[in-house]
Amino acid sequence: MAIQRIERYGKFQPSPIDESRVRRMEQLAGLAGGIAQTARAFGEARAAEEAPEKARKAVEEAVETGQELPVGKGYGADAFNREAVSAYLSTIDLDVKNKLNDLAETNKDNPENFVNDANGYLDGLTKSVPKEYKEQIFSSVQERIKRTANTVTDNFLVRARQTNQNAITDSINQGIRDLGVLAQNNDPSLQSEKELVFLAMDALAESNPVYATKLTEEKRNVEKSIYSNSIAGRLNDIAKNQSPKEAYEELIKIEEQRPDTFSVEEWPEFIGRQQDKIRKTESLINSAQKVITAEEQEFFDGYINGVSLGIEYSPEDTTRAIEIAKTDKQINQLNEAKELGRYSESDRQTRLNLFNSAIEKPETFNLAQKMQAQDKRIQTQLKNDAYGFAVRQQVADDIPIDLLNPTQEQLDARRNQAAIASEFYKSPVPPLNNFEINRLLNEWPDLSPEKQAALANAYGPQSFIWSKFSDKNAGVYAQGAANPNPETREAIFDGQEKINKEFVKFTQDFKKSFNQFFITYLGMDTVPDQDFFDFREAAFAVYSSRIGQGDFKTVDVKIATQAFKEVIGDVPKIRGNKTILPFGIDEDQFENYFDNMTKEELQRISPVERDKTEIDNILDIIQSGNTRIKAIADSQYIIVAENGEELPQTLTVDKEPITFTINQNVLDLFFNVEDKLAEEKITKDKNLESKATAYAKQQEQKIIRSEQSAGGLLNVSPDKQLLYGM
């Protein structure tokens, strides 16, 4: 009979069992007819010895090829047949073992399905084996299925229990982590979430006896964790939002109140960890400024500077500045900038009043110093870009203007805004911002003299517009545009074009003589070097315009002197030294300003703390005829010693000389105040005189009444009689 492969029931197709196979199997089992009992002893013994190996090979081959089970013949047939049956049953046993192992692995998470698949396999197996082995194989395999099923079930339950415990453990661990976050943030849901975690811990204890033994300790650890995170969160908030120092102080208070969840031994360790956390936070805070980007620092510094100057910023910029401010120092800078901003956006007179009020009180002296520093910064802004600063402070409107072809409406609007700003700052403000002035400067050399003169006339002779020209080596154009006389302006532009195009030519001797005449008129050290050269070049341009065309060897002194006067004006001697005056200011006004300098005016110009003696000394120096009033820039002057020696330190601030800005607004304000003070003094003196006279009369009347009551003679002189109306 051919050996069939063992397959699962439903797929297995067994061959019919014929009678010849039964008989052969009976023979193998020793149940059929006898085998020859006699053989040659030597042949039978040898055949019996070789039969098992032959039988195993024959069965192996039959199983592989699906042929019938081999049957032994002749000598050694019994041994062959016994081994063949044994090998066949061993093959069945191995197949059963492998199959059940495969089914157990496939269904390790489904014991019920394993039993179904194993029984199906057993059903197919018993139908494929000879009937004489069915019962034996069925019983053996069924028992093995039971054992394997028990193992599969046990393993499944162990894994399921472990999986369930792991899931609960993971849930507990995540819950504890969540409780830590809630505790740090002082979340109101903390208590309810803790109860859920404790329920999960109870469930785990029911399924895990080992865990049950330490359940109480585990819950205590949770309580400790909640407390630790709560304290850590509170201390961290204090350290960041207030200061690490205050966090340390709070920790000292906490250390004195140990909760029951901590043992005596655990408490110092807990306190130490909190100290470490505060130190870490402190280090992070200290490092925050170091890691701030250069861009952020630049923006923050610019924002602080702008706000302190009263410049308005967008809400977005303000939010960004607040976000950048991580340290107490930066936060204080923001607050101080806002305070100074309110001061800076006040007009000049209000600032002066605030300063005078602050500097007189010891408690506000520091504030006065900050005001002083702020005034310096405001003056710097006004010097660099007065109109632009006024726009940024919202003192003036940014009126559009066509620089090279301004309309009268544009000019009037700009001048009106500049006038408002000038009155606000008590300082000249041009009708153009710094960017516009630079643009005009770049275009100027390419313009015709007629166009230059037209623009100079349109914008007006405000030197604060044209001063930028000198900084760009265009001082001759600056003098031309700034000159208040339209004819002189045209002459400077015309003459400079003639020089540039060589319509006029001068010898070296001519230039030397012209320079000497100029020095005689102005003096060598009357103005700074750059102004000296600008004045000379402008005067030379006027001379060139007036002289006609051609080559020239000698100087016409009359034309030259007139050119000097047109460009510079009169240069009188004040305190024995040639002194150039601001346009529109006469010699008497100028000199009287310094000769009558007051404490109030000095403090306005240089608002620093000084005692009465120091102020008196400075005023003595300013008003002394042994000092010189020297120009250092347009309308700006300093006091220098007549002999060239250094002035006392009291006349300098931060190693820089006190600078006096002289213009019509300054003088009008000063003399109006002086006149008012003088009037007040006269009124006060009159009131005092009147009170003294009344008092004297009262006393005299008392004497008269006393003498009359005593019966004495009336002894009053004729002048007193007249005085008293007697």
C-alpha positions, 0 to 999 in steps of 0.5 A: 500500500502506498503511504499517504501524506498526512494533511488537515481534514477537509483537504486530505483525500485518503486512498481506499484500503484493499485486502492485500494491504491488510494482509501485509499489515497483519503479516508485519504485526505478526498476525498473519501466516507464519514465516519460515521457521527454518533458515540457515542460521548464519544467513538469517542472523546476518539478514536480521542485523541488516534489516532495521537499517534497510527498513528505515530507508525503505519507509523513508523512501516510501513516505517521500514518494507516496508508495506502499509500506515496504514488506520484508521477505526471506531472511530478516523479514521479521526484523525488517517488518518490525522496524518498518512499523516502528519507523512509520509510527515514528514518522507519524509521531514526528509529523503530529509533533511538528503540526501541533507546534505550528498550530500552537504558534499560529494560535498562541493568542487564540486557544479555542481556535487551536483546539479546532484546528488540531481536532481537524488535523486529527480527523484527517490523520486518522482517516489516512492511516491503516485501520489497525493503527487508527485507535492507537494513533487517535488516542495518542494524538488526542492526548497530545492535543490536550496537553498542547492546548493547556500549554497554549491556554496557560501561555495565553493567560500569562501573556494576557495578564502581563499585557493587562498589567503593563497597560495599567502600569503604563497608564499609572506612570503616564498619570503620575507624569501628568500629575506632575505637570498639573501640580507645577501649574497649580491646575484645579483638576489635580485632585480628580486626576489623582483619584483616577491614578489611585484607582488604577493602582488599586486595580494593578494590585488586585492582579499583581500580588507583588505590587500589592505589597508595596501599594501604600508606598507607591501612593506615598511616592505619588503624594511626594511627587505632587508636592515636589512639583507644586513647590518647584513650580511655585519657586520657578515662577517666583525666580523668573517673574520676580527674582532668584533671591526671592525664590530662595527666601520662599524656600527658607519658609517652606523648609520650616514646614515639613509635610507628613509625606516626607520623612526626616531623612528625605526632607533635606534632600528635597530642599537641596534639589529645590535649591539646585533648581533655583540655581539652574533657573538663575543661571538660565536667566543670567544666560538669557541675555547672553544668547539674545541675538545681535538683531534682537539686541539692536532692535531692543536698544533702538526701541528703548532709545526711541521710546525714551525720546517720546517716539511712538511705536507700533503695537507689534514692535512693542510686543516684540520688545516685551518678548525680548525683555527676559531679565529684570534689567531689561524690564526696568529699561522698558519701564524707565524708557516709558517714564523718560518718554513722557518727559521727552515728548513735552515741550522745551519750557515744560521740560525746563520747569520739570528739571528745575523742580526736580533738581532742587529736591534731594529725593528727585535729584537722580531723576533730574540727572536722567532728565539732563541726560535725556535733554542731551539726547534730544539736542543730539537728535535735533542737531542730526535730524530735527524735522525727522525727529519732530515727525517721529515724535508726532510733533510735526506732520510728514508732508510730502514734498517735491525736493527739486520742484516744490510747490508753494503749498508744499513749502507753506505746509512744511514751514508751518510744521517746522515753525510748530516744531521750532516753537515746541523745542525752542530750537530751529527746525528745518522744513526738510528731514536729513534724508531729504537734505542729503538727496538735495545735496547730491542733486545740487552740483548738477543744477544751473546757478539759476536753478540753485538760486531759485531753490535757495530762494524757495527754501529760504536761507535757513542755515540748518538746511544747508549746513549738511553741504559743508560736511560733504565738501560743498561749503560754498553751496552751503554759504550760497543757499544759507545767505539771507540776501538773495543777490548774494546767493545768486552771486555765489552760485554764479561766481562758482560756475564761472570758476568751475568753467574757467570764465575767470582765472587768477594768479597765485599772487592774486590768491595769496593777496585775497587770502591775506585780505580775508584773514585781516577781515575775519581773523585767523581763529574767529571760526572753526577751520571748516567755516573759515574755508567755506566763508573764504570760498563763498567770498571768492565766488562773490568776487568772481561774480562781481569782477566780470570775466578774464585773467586777474593778477591783483585784488580789487580791495573794495570789491573784496571787502564788499564780498566779505561783508556780504558773505560774513556780515560785520565782524565786530570786536567783542571783549577785544576779539573778532567775533562773528555774529549769528544772522539777524543778531546785532552786537548789543543783543549778543553781548548783553546776553552773556553780560546778563547771564542768569542762574536760570539760563545757565541751568537751562543750557547745562542742567547739572547739579551745582551749589550756589558758590559754583554757579556764582563762579561760573557766572563770574567767568561768563560775564568777565571781560577777561574771557572770549566768546568764541564761535564753534559752529553756526550760532553756537559759542563757548567761553574760552580764556583770553590768554588761551589757558584752559578754563576752570573745570566748572565751565565744562561738563563731562570734559566738554565745554558748555555750549551756548546756542544763540538765535532770535528765539533764545534771545527773545525768551531770555530778555522777556524773562529778564524784563519780567523779573526786573518788573517783579523786582521793581514791584517788590521794592515798591511794595517793601518801600510802601510797607516801610513807610506805613510802618514808620508812620504808624510808629510815629503816630504812636509816639505822638499819641503817647506824648499827647496823653502825657501832656507833653509838647508836640515835637514833630519836624516839618518834613515829618509833618509833611510826610504824615499829612499834618 
